[in-house]
Amino acid sequence: MNKLATAAVAFVTLASCGYPKSGPAPGPLQPQAATTAEQRWPGTTTEQLEHGRTIFIAKCNGCHDYPDLHAIAEDRWPAVLQKMSIKAKLSTDESTMVLHFILAARQ
């Protein structure tokens, strides 16, 4: 197999092995999504959710494209964030804000 064919096979393999499809940078939460998030996670504020979005925008696109927030099942996001938070050097609080923002934005 020539080098070009080998590279093409490797690319297709990697593309189909867990890399979520990319999406645009998410915009601010709709008011209803923020209200639902504040009820779902007592003590969470609109400001924290917006800070989670800011962190997401600043960090996620540094290593890869923004993931499509709906391409990953909700129950998988905590594990994804745990892994990515280490790479992005996020604190536990920052990781939680990003997770809450992602889950709220999916609504």
TORVEXMI-727552 format. One record per residue: residue number from 1; residue in one letter; y, z, x of N, C-alpha, C in turn. Coordinates in nm, 4 decimals. Layout:
<site pos="NUM" code="A" n_y="Y" n_z="Z" n_x="X" ca_y="Y" ca_z="Z" ca_x="X" c_y="Y" c_z="Z" c_x="X"/>
...
! end
This chain:
<site pos="1" code="M" n_y="-0.1175" n_z="0.0000" n_x="0.0853" ca_y="0.0000" ca_z="0.0000" ca_x="0.0000" c_y="0.1234" c_z="0.0000" c_x="0.0896"/>
<site pos="2" code="N" n_y="0.2187" n_z="-0.0867" n_x="0.0598" ca_y="0.3371" ca_z="-0.0913" ca_x="0.1457" c_y="0.4307" c_z="0.0254" c_x="0.1166"/>
<site pos="3" code="K" n_y="0.5278" n_z="0.0442" n_x="0.2030" ca_y="0.6185" ca_z="0.1592" ca_x="0.1919" c_y="0.6987" c_z="0.1581" c_x="0.0623"/>
<site pos="4" code="L" n_y="0.7431" n_z="0.0417" n_x="0.0185" ca_y="0.8209" ca_z="0.0332" ca_x="-0.1044" c_y="0.7370" c_z="0.0743" c_x="-0.2249"/>
<site pos="5" code="A" n_y="0.6148" n_z="0.0287" n_x="-0.2313" ca_y="0.5263" ca_z="0.0648" ca_x="-0.3413" c_y="0.4954" c_z="0.2145" c_x="-0.3387"/>
<site pos="6" code="T" n_y="0.4727" n_z="0.2673" n_x="-0.2195" ca_y="0.4468" ca_z="0.4121" ca_x="-0.2064" c_y="0.5672" c_z="0.4924" c_x="-0.2539"/>
<site pos="7" code="A" n_y="0.6865" n_z="0.4509" n_x="-0.2162" ca_y="0.8078" ca_z="0.5206" ca_x="-0.2587" c_y="0.8250" c_z="0.5126" c_x="-0.4099"/>
<site pos="8" code="A" n_y="0.7951" n_z="0.3979" n_x="-0.4686" ca_y="0.8077" ca_z="0.3815" ca_x="-0.6138" c_y="0.7109" c_z="0.4733" c_x="-0.6867"/>
<site pos="9" code="V" n_y="0.5861" n_z="0.4815" n_x="-0.6392" ca_y="0.4868" ca_z="0.5700" ca_x="-0.7007" c_y="0.5319" c_z="0.7152" c_x="-0.6887"/>
<site pos="10" code="A" n_y="0.5821" n_z="0.7538" n_x="-0.5728" ca_y="0.6292" ca_z="0.8916" ca_x="-0.5531" c_y="0.7439" c_z="0.9230" c_x="-0.6471"/>
<site pos="11" code="F" n_y="0.8372" n_z="0.8303" n_x="-0.6621" ca_y="0.9517" ca_z="0.8528" ca_x="-0.7511" c_y="0.9068" c_z="0.8714" c_x="-0.8950"/>
<site pos="12" code="V" n_y="0.8185" n_z="0.7838" n_x="-0.9433" ca_y="0.7693" ca_z="0.7934" ca_x="-1.0814" c_y="0.6945" c_z="0.9236" c_x="-1.1010"/>
<site pos="13" code="T" n_y="0.6160" n_z="0.9629" n_x="-1.0028" ca_y="0.5420" ca_z="1.0888" ca_x="-1.0122" c_y="0.6367" c_z="1.2075" c_x="-1.0221"/>
<site pos="14" code="L" n_y="0.7364" n_z="1.2107" n_x="-0.9351" ca_y="0.8326" ca_z="1.3215" ca_x="-0.9393" c_y="0.9120" c_z="1.3209" c_x="-1.0688"/>
<site pos="15" code="A" n_y="0.9509" n_z="1.2054" n_x="-1.1143" ca_y="1.0319" ca_z="1.1958" ca_x="-1.2357" c_y="0.9565" c_z="1.2438" c_x="-1.3583"/>
<site pos="16" code="S" n_y="0.8256" n_z="1.2352" n_x="-1.3558" ca_y="0.7481" ca_z="1.2742" ca_x="-1.4730" c_y="0.6875" c_z="1.4134" c_x="-1.4606"/>
<site pos="17" code="C" n_y="0.7136" n_z="1.4830" n_x="-1.3523" ca_y="0.6487" ca_z="1.6122" ca_x="-1.3273" c_y="0.7428" c_z="1.7298" c_x="-1.3469"/>
<site pos="18" code="G" n_y="0.8051" n_z="1.7385" n_x="-1.4594" ca_y="0.8813" ca_z="1.8575" ca_x="-1.4889" c_y="1.0305" c_z="1.8468" c_x="-1.4712"/>
<site pos="19" code="Y" n_y="1.0805" n_z="1.7396" n_x="-1.4141" ca_y="1.2241" ca_z="1.7260" ca_x="-1.4036" c_y="1.2767" c_z="1.6888" c_x="-1.5411"/>
<site pos="20" code="P" n_y="1.3587" n_z="1.7726" n_x="-1.6013" ca_y="1.4076" ca_z="1.7389" ca_x="-1.7356" c_y="1.5044" c_z="1.6221" c_x="-1.7287"/>
<site pos="21" code="K" n_y="1.5156" n_z="1.5541" n_x="-1.8405" ca_y="1.6142" ca_z="1.4475" ca_x="-1.8419" c_y="1.7526" c_z="1.5087" c_x="-1.8310"/>
<site pos="22" code="S" n_y="1.8419" n_z="1.4298" n_x="-1.7778" ca_y="1.9770" ca_z="1.4809" ca_x="-1.7578" c_y="2.0609" c_z="1.4585" c_x="-1.8825"/>
<site pos="23" code="G" n_y="2.1689" n_z="1.5325" n_x="-1.8888" ca_y="2.2607" ca_z="1.5223" ca_x="-2.0004" c_y="2.4027" c_z="1.5410" c_x="-1.9505"/>
<site pos="24" code="P" n_y="2.4978" n_z="1.5292" n_x="-2.0400" ca_y="2.6369" ca_z="1.5498" ca_x="-1.9998" c_y="2.6654" c_z="1.6980" c_x="-1.9778"/>
<site pos="25" code="A" n_y="2.7741" n_z="1.7245" n_x="-1.9118" ca_y="2.8187" ca_z="1.8643" ca_x="-1.8982" c_y="2.8486" c_z="1.9166" c_x="-2.0375"/>
<site pos="26" code="P" n_y="2.7971" n_z="2.0329" n_x="-2.0721" ca_y="2.8198" ca_z="2.0849" ca_x="-2.2071" c_y="2.9642" c_z="2.1287" c_x="-2.2277"/>
<site pos="27" code="G" n_y="3.0125" n_z="2.1057" n_x="-2.3461" ca_y="3.1471" ca_z="2.1489" ca_x="-2.3820" c_y="3.1468" c_z="2.2933" c_x="-2.4283"/>
<site pos="28" code="P" n_y="3.2629" n_z="2.3433" n_x="-2.4663" ca_y="3.2711" ca_z="2.4801" ca_x="-2.5181" c_y="3.1855" c_z="2.4963" c_x="-2.6432"/>
<site pos="29" code="L" n_y="3.1441" n_z="2.6189" n_x="-2.6667" ca_y="3.0649" ca_z="2.6481" ca_x="-2.7857" c_y="3.1484" c_z="2.6321" c_x="-2.9118"/>
<site pos="30" code="Q" n_y="3.0827" n_z="2.5880" n_x="-3.0156" ca_y="3.1455" ca_z="2.5871" ca_x="-3.1470" c_y="3.1582" c_z="2.7322" c_x="-3.1926"/>
<site pos="31" code="P" n_y="3.2599" n_z="2.7641" n_x="-3.2716" ca_y="3.2789" ca_z="2.9036" ca_x="-3.3152" c_y="3.1552" c_z="2.9649" c_x="-3.3799"/>
<site pos="32" code="Q" n_y="3.0840" n_z="2.8888" n_x="-3.4620" ca_y="2.9642" ca_z="2.9426" ca_x="-3.5278" c_y="2.8559" c_z="2.9769" c_x="-3.4264"/>
<site pos="33" code="A" n_y="2.8406" n_z="2.8953" n_x="-3.3229" ca_y="2.7401" ca_z="2.9229" ca_x="-3.2194" c_y="2.7766" c_z="3.0501" c_x="-3.1430"/>
<site pos="34" code="A" n_y="2.9052" n_z="3.0689" n_x="-3.1156" ca_y="2.9496" ca_z="3.1904" ca_x="-3.0463" c_y="2.9242" c_z="3.3130" c_x="-3.1322"/>
<site pos="35" code="T" n_y="2.9537" n_z="3.3037" n_x="-3.2601" ca_y="2.9310" ca_z="3.4166" ca_x="-3.3518" c_y="2.7827" c_z="3.4507" c_x="-3.3590"/>
<site pos="36" code="T" n_y="2.6986" n_z="3.3496" n_x="-3.3693" ca_y="2.5535" ca_z="3.3719" ca_x="-3.3737" c_y="2.5053" c_z="3.4377" c_x="-3.2453"/>
<site pos="37" code="A" n_y="2.5569" n_z="3.3923" n_x="-3.1317" ca_y="2.5184" ca_z="3.4508" ca_x="-3.0025" c_y="2.5603" c_z="3.5969" c_x="-2.9940"/>
<site pos="38" code="E" n_y="2.6798" n_z="3.6267" n_x="-3.0405" ca_y="2.7278" ca_z="3.7656" ca_x="-3.0364" c_y="2.6416" c_z="3.8560" c_x="-3.1239"/>
<site pos="39" code="Q" n_y="2.5873" n_z="3.8021" n_x="-3.2319" ca_y="2.4975" ca_z="3.8798" ca_x="-3.3178" c_y="2.3585" c_z="3.8906" c_x="-3.2551"/>
<site pos="40" code="R" n_y="2.3144" n_z="3.7848" n_x="-3.1909" ca_y="2.1809" ca_z="3.7818" ca_x="-3.1298" c_y="2.1713" c_z="3.8754" c_x="-3.0109"/>
<site pos="41" code="W" n_y="2.2780" n_z="3.8799" n_x="-2.9298" ca_y="2.2809" ca_z="3.9653" ca_x="-2.8116" c_y="2.3998" c_z="4.0607" c_x="-2.8243"/>
<site pos="42" code="P" n_y="2.3814" n_z="4.1749" n_x="-2.8919" ca_y="2.4928" ca_z="4.2680" ca_x="-2.9113" c_y="2.5607" c_z="4.3031" c_x="-2.7789"/>
<site pos="43" code="G" n_y="2.6912" n_z="4.3046" n_x="-2.7816" ca_y="2.7691" ca_z="4.3329" ca_x="-2.6619" c_y="2.8130" c_z="4.2066" c_x="-2.5900"/>
<site pos="44" code="T" n_y="2.7561" n_z="4.0918" n_x="-2.6278" ca_y="2.7959" ca_z="3.9645" ca_x="-2.5679" c_y="2.9267" c_z="3.9198" c_x="-2.6318"/>
<site pos="45" code="T" n_y="3.0188" n_z="3.8750" n_x="-2.5483" ca_y="3.1487" ca_z="3.8318" ca_x="-2.5985" c_y="3.1653" c_z="3.6806" c_x="-2.5813"/>
<site pos="46" code="T" n_y="3.2597" n_z="3.6264" n_x="-2.6547" ca_y="3.2937" ca_z="3.4850" ca_x="-2.6411" c_y="3.3364" c_z="3.4550" c_x="-2.4980"/>
<site pos="47" code="E" n_y="3.4074" n_z="3.5483" n_x="-2.4361" ca_y="3.4523" ca_z="3.5293" ca_x="-2.2976" c_y="3.3325" c_z="3.5209" c_x="-2.2019"/>
<site pos="48" code="Q" n_y="3.2317" n_z="3.6035" n_x="-2.2227" ca_y="3.1118" ca_z="3.5987" ca_x="-2.1383" c_y="3.0375" c_z="3.4661" c_x="-2.1568"/>
<site pos="49" code="L" n_y="3.0301" n_z="3.4192" n_x="-2.2799" ca_y="2.9645" ca_z="3.2919" ca_x="-2.3066" c_y="3.0387" c_z="3.1774" c_x="-2.2375"/>
<site pos="50" code="E" n_y="3.1711" n_z="3.1806" n_x="-2.2446" ca_y="3.2509" ca_z="3.0778" ca_x="-2.1780" c_y="3.2364" c_z="3.0886" c_x="-2.0262"/>
<site pos="51" code="H" n_y="3.2276" n_z="3.2106" n_x="-1.9747" ca_y="3.2058" ca_z="3.2277" ca_x="-1.8310" c_y="3.0687" c_z="3.1715" c_x="-1.7919"/>
<site pos="52" code="G" n_y="2.9676" n_z="3.1904" n_x="-1.8781" ca_y="2.8362" ca_z="3.1325" ca_x="-1.8543" c_y="2.8435" c_z="2.9805" c_x="-1.8476"/>
<site pos="53" code="R" n_y="2.9235" n_z="2.9204" n_x="-1.9347" ca_y="2.9426" ca_z="2.7749" ca_x="-1.9317" c_y="3.0108" c_z="2.7322" c_x="-1.8026"/>
<site pos="54" code="T" n_y="3.1118" n_z="2.8081" n_x="-1.7611" ca_y="3.1845" ca_z="2.7765" ca_x="-1.6373" c_y="3.0908" c_z="2.7806" c_x="-1.5170"/>
<site pos="55" code="I" n_y="3.0050" n_z="2.8811" n_x="-1.5121" ca_y="2.9079" ca_z="2.8926" ca_x="-1.4025" c_y="2.8104" c_z="2.7752" c_x="-1.4077"/>
<site pos="56" code="F" n_y="2.7611" n_z="2.7448" n_x="-1.5267" ca_y="2.6688" ca_z="2.6323" ca_x="-1.5445" c_y="2.7317" c_z="2.5042" c_x="-1.4900"/>
<site pos="57" code="I" n_y="2.8561" n_z="2.4772" n_x="-1.5292" ca_y="2.9270" ca_z="2.3558" ca_x="-1.4863" c_y="2.9440" c_z="2.3559" c_x="-1.3332"/>
<site pos="58" code="A" n_y="2.9788" n_z="2.4709" n_x="-1.2784" ca_y="3.0079" ca_z="2.4794" ca_x="-1.1349" c_y="2.8826" c_z="2.4720" c_x="-1.0481"/>
<site pos="59" code="K" n_y="2.7729" n_z="2.5267" n_x="-1.0948" ca_y="2.6549" ca_z="2.5409" ca_x="-1.0086" c_y="2.5455" c_z="2.4369" c_x="-1.0331"/>
<site pos="60" code="C" n_y="2.5160" n_z="2.4059" n_x="-1.1575" ca_y="2.3974" ca_z="2.3248" ca_x="-1.1867" c_y="2.4060" c_z="2.1843" c_x="-1.1311"/>
<site pos="61" code="N" n_y="2.5226" n_z="2.1243" n_x="-1.1372" ca_y="2.5369" ca_z="1.9864" ca_x="-1.0918" c_y="2.5448" c_z="1.9770" c_x="-0.9399"/>
<site pos="62" code="G" n_y="2.5479" n_z="2.0903" n_x="-0.8713" ca_y="2.5540" ca_z="2.0884" ca_x="-0.7257" c_y="2.4250" c_z="2.0401" c_x="-0.6612"/>
<site pos="63" code="C" n_y="2.3116" n_z="2.0668" n_x="-0.7246" ca_y="2.1819" ca_z="2.0286" ca_x="-0.6676" c_y="2.1136" c_z="1.9166" c_x="-0.7451"/>
<site pos="64" code="H" n_y="2.1455" n_z="1.9028" n_x="-0.8717" ca_y="2.0820" ca_z="1.8018" ca_x="-0.9564" c_y="2.1758" c_z="1.7720" c_x="-1.0721"/>
<site pos="65" code="D" n_y="2.1431" n_z="1.6714" n_x="-1.1504" ca_y="2.2248" ca_z="1.6407" ca_x="-1.2677" c_y="2.2154" c_z="1.7561" c_x="-1.3671"/>
<site pos="66" code="Y" n_y="2.3153" n_z="1.7652" n_x="-1.4547" ca_y="2.3070" ca_z="1.8648" ca_x="-1.5608" c_y="2.1820" c_z="1.8361" c_x="-1.6439"/>
<site pos="67" code="P" n_y="2.1030" n_z="1.9392" n_x="-1.6739" ca_y="1.9867" ca_z="1.9143" ca_x="-1.7588" c_y="2.0299" c_z="1.8991" c_x="-1.9041"/>
<site pos="68" code="D" n_y="1.9559" n_z="1.8172" n_x="-1.9759" ca_y="1.9746" ca_z="1.8077" ca_x="-2.1205" c_y="1.9268" c_z="1.9420" c_x="-2.1763"/>
<site pos="69" code="L" n_y="2.0141" n_z="2.0166" n_x="-2.2399" ca_y="1.9810" ca_z="2.1517" ca_x="-2.2845" c_y="1.8672" c_z="2.1549" c_x="-2.3858"/>
<site pos="70" code="H" n_y="1.8443" n_z="2.0435" n_x="-2.4532" ca_y="1.7369" ca_z="2.0374" ca_x="-2.5530" c_y="1.6060" c_z="1.9848" c_x="-2.4960"/>
<site pos="71" code="A" n_y="1.6078" n_z="1.9378" n_x="-2.3717" ca_y="1.4876" ca_z="1.8816" ca_x="-2.3099" c_y="1.3904" c_z="1.9904" c_x="-2.2643"/>
<site pos="72" code="I" n_y="1.4394" n_z="2.1121" n_x="-2.2534" ca_y="1.3562" ca_z="2.2256" ca_x="-2.2128" c_y="1.3461" c_z="2.3181" c_x="-2.3332"/>
<site pos="73" code="A" n_y="1.2250" n_z="2.3586" n_x="-2.3661" ca_y="1.2030" ca_z="2.4475" ca_x="-2.4805" c_y="1.2745" c_z="2.5806" c_x="-2.4590"/>
<site pos="74" code="E" n_y="1.3229" n_z="2.6381" n_x="-2.5671" ca_y="1.3975" ca_z="2.7641" ca_x="-2.5570" c_y="1.3198" c_z="2.8726" c_x="-2.4843"/>
<site pos="75" code="D" n_y="1.1912" n_z="2.8821" n_x="-2.5111" ca_y="1.1125" ca_z="2.9890" ca_x="-2.4484" c_y="1.0899" c_z="2.9659" c_x="-2.2983"/>
<site pos="76" code="R" n_y="1.1200" n_z="2.8463" n_x="-2.2474" ca_y="1.1063" ca_z="2.8184" ca_x="-2.1038" c_y="1.2349" c_z="2.8458" c_x="-2.0265"/>
<site pos="77" code="W" n_y="1.3491" n_z="2.8502" n_x="-2.0963" ca_y="1.4763" ca_z="2.8671" ca_x="-2.0266" c_y="1.4844" c_z="2.9945" c_x="-1.9426"/>
<site pos="78" code="P" n_y="1.4350" n_z="3.1103" n_x="-1.9878" ca_y="1.4453" ca_z="3.2292" ca_x="-1.9009" c_y="1.3791" c_z="3.2093" c_x="-1.7644"/>
<site pos="79" code="A" n_y="1.2609" n_z="3.1490" n_x="-1.7607" ca_y="1.1931" ca_z="3.1254" ca_x="-1.6322" c_y="1.2682" c_z="3.0228" c_x="-1.5480"/>
<site pos="80" code="V" n_y="1.3201" n_z="2.9195" n_x="-1.6130" ca_y="1.3981" ca_z="2.8185" ca_x="-1.5405" c_y="1.5201" c_z="2.8842" c_x="-1.4779"/>
<site pos="81" code="L" n_y="1.5909" n_z="2.9660" n_x="-1.5568" ca_y="1.7115" ca_z="3.0330" ca_x="-1.5060" c_y="1.6792" c_z="3.1317" c_x="-1.3957"/>
<site pos="82" code="Q" n_y="1.5668" n_z="3.2003" n_x="-1.4065" ca_y="1.5289" ca_z="3.2951" ca_x="-1.3016" c_y="1.5127" c_z="3.2207" c_x="-1.1688"/>
<site pos="83" code="K" n_y="1.4438" n_z="3.1076" n_x="-1.1715" ca_y="1.4214" ca_z="3.0288" ca_x="-1.0507" c_y="1.5524" c_z="2.9698" c_x="-0.9990"/>
<site pos="84" code="M" n_y="1.6305" n_z="2.9103" n_x="-1.0867" ca_y="1.7540" ca_z="2.8439" ca_x="-1.0454" c_y="1.8610" c_z="2.9441" c_x="-1.0016"/>
<site pos="85" code="S" n_y="1.8603" n_z="3.0618" n_x="-1.0586" ca_y="1.9591" ca_z="3.1636" ca_x="-1.0224" c_y="1.9450" c_z="3.2066" c_x="-0.8773"/>
<site pos="86" code="I" n_y="1.8223" n_z="3.2091" n_x="-0.8301" ca_y="1.7992" ca_z="3.2435" ca_x="-0.6893" c_y="1.8595" c_z="3.1357" c_x="-0.6008"/>
<site pos="87" code="K" n_y="1.8314" n_z="3.0094" n_x="-0.6341" ca_y="1.8835" ca_z="2.8973" ca_x="-0.5544" c_y="2.0361" c_z="2.8911" c_x="-0.5591"/>
<site pos="88" code="A" n_y="2.0937" n_z="2.9231" n_x="-0.6757" ca_y="2.2390" ca_z="2.9160" ca_x="-0.6931" c_y="2.3085" c_z="3.0451" c_x="-0.6499"/>
<site pos="89" code="K" n_y="2.2291" n_z="3.1440" n_x="-0.6092" ca_y="2.2826" ca_z="3.2742" ca_x="-0.5656" c_y="2.3664" c_z="3.3413" c_x="-0.6746"/>
<site pos="90" code="L" n_y="2.3115" n_z="3.3433" n_x="-0.7969" ca_y="2.3793" ca_z="3.4094" ca_x="-0.9078" c_y="2.3349" c_z="3.5547" c_x="-0.9169"/>
<site pos="91" code="S" n_y="2.4260" n_z="3.6394" n_x="-0.9576" ca_y="2.3903" ca_z="3.7788" ca_x="-0.9853" c_y="2.3108" c_z="3.7834" c_x="-1.1159"/>
<site pos="92" code="T" n_y="2.2506" n_z="3.8957" n_x="-1.1428" ca_y="2.1765" ca_z="3.9129" ca_x="-1.2678" c_y="2.2692" c_z="3.8933" c_x="-1.3878"/>
<site pos="93" code="D" n_y="2.3893" n_z="3.9502" n_x="-1.3808" ca_y="2.4857" ca_z="3.9345" ca_x="-1.4912" c_y="2.5253" c_z="3.7887" c_x="-1.5102"/>
<site pos="94" code="E" n_y="2.5490" n_z="3.7172" n_x="-1.4009" ca_y="2.5860" ca_z="3.5758" ca_x="-1.4108" c_y="2.4719" c_z="3.4942" c_x="-1.4711"/>
<site pos="95" code="S" n_y="2.3507" n_z="3.5219" n_x="-1.4268" ca_y="2.2343" ca_z="3.4519" ca_x="-1.4795" c_y="2.2191" c_z="3.4762" c_x="-1.6295"/>
<site pos="96" code="T" n_y="2.2406" n_z="3.5989" n_x="-1.6715" ca_y="2.2319" ca_z="3.6328" ca_x="-1.8137" c_y="2.3389" c_z="3.5590" c_x="-1.8934"/>
<site pos="97" code="M" n_y="2.4606" n_z="3.5512" n_x="-1.8404" ca_y="2.5677" ca_z="3.4792" ca_x="-1.9100" c_y="2.5336" c_z="3.3308" c_x="-1.9238"/>
<site pos="98" code="V" n_y="2.4775" n_z="3.2720" n_x="-1.8194" ca_y="2.4386" ca_z="3.1308" ca_x="-1.8254" c_y="2.3271" c_z="3.1120" c_x="-1.9281"/>
<site pos="99" code="L" n_y="2.2273" n_z="3.1990" n_x="-1.9252" ca_y="2.1168" ca_z="3.1889" ca_x="-2.0203" c_y="2.1681" c_z="3.1993" c_x="-2.1636"/>
<site pos="100" code="H" n_y="2.2518" n_z="3.2972" n_x="-2.1894" ca_y="2.3046" ca_z="3.3136" ca_x="-2.3257" c_y="2.3858" c_z="3.1913" c_x="-2.3669"/>
<site pos="101" code="F" n_y="2.4650" n_z="3.1384" n_x="-2.2742" ca_y="2.5421" ca_z="3.0184" ca_x="-2.3067" c_y="2.4481" c_z="2.9028" c_x="-2.3413"/>
<site pos="102" code="I" n_y="2.3464" n_z="2.8796" n_x="-2.2575" ca_y="2.2540" ca_z="2.7672" ca_x="-2.2813" c_y="2.1862" c_z="2.7812" c_x="-2.4167"/>
<site pos="103" code="L" n_y="2.1330" n_z="2.8990" n_x="-2.4437" ca_y="2.0619" ca_z="2.9186" ca_x="-2.5694" c_y="2.1552" c_z="2.9046" c_x="-2.6900"/>
<site pos="104" code="A" n_y="2.2783" n_z="2.9524" n_x="-2.6755" ca_y="2.3770" ca_z="2.9380" ca_x="-2.7841" c_y="2.4174" c_z="2.7920" c_x="-2.8018"/>
<site pos="105" code="A" n_y="2.4317" n_z="2.7206" n_x="-2.6917" ca_y="2.4749" ca_z="2.5804" ca_x="-2.6982" c_y="2.3680" c_z="2.4911" c_x="-2.7611"/>
<site pos="106" code="R" n_y="2.2436" n_z="2.5346" n_x="-2.7562" ca_y="2.1350" ca_z="2.4566" ca_x="-2.8160" c_y="2.1381" c_z="2.4609" c_x="-2.9684"/>
<site pos="107" code="Q" n_y="2.2106" n_z="2.5561" n_x="-3.0249" ca_y="2.2126" ca_z="2.5719" ca_x="-3.1707" c_y="2.2837" c_z="2.4591" c_x="-3.2392"/>
! end
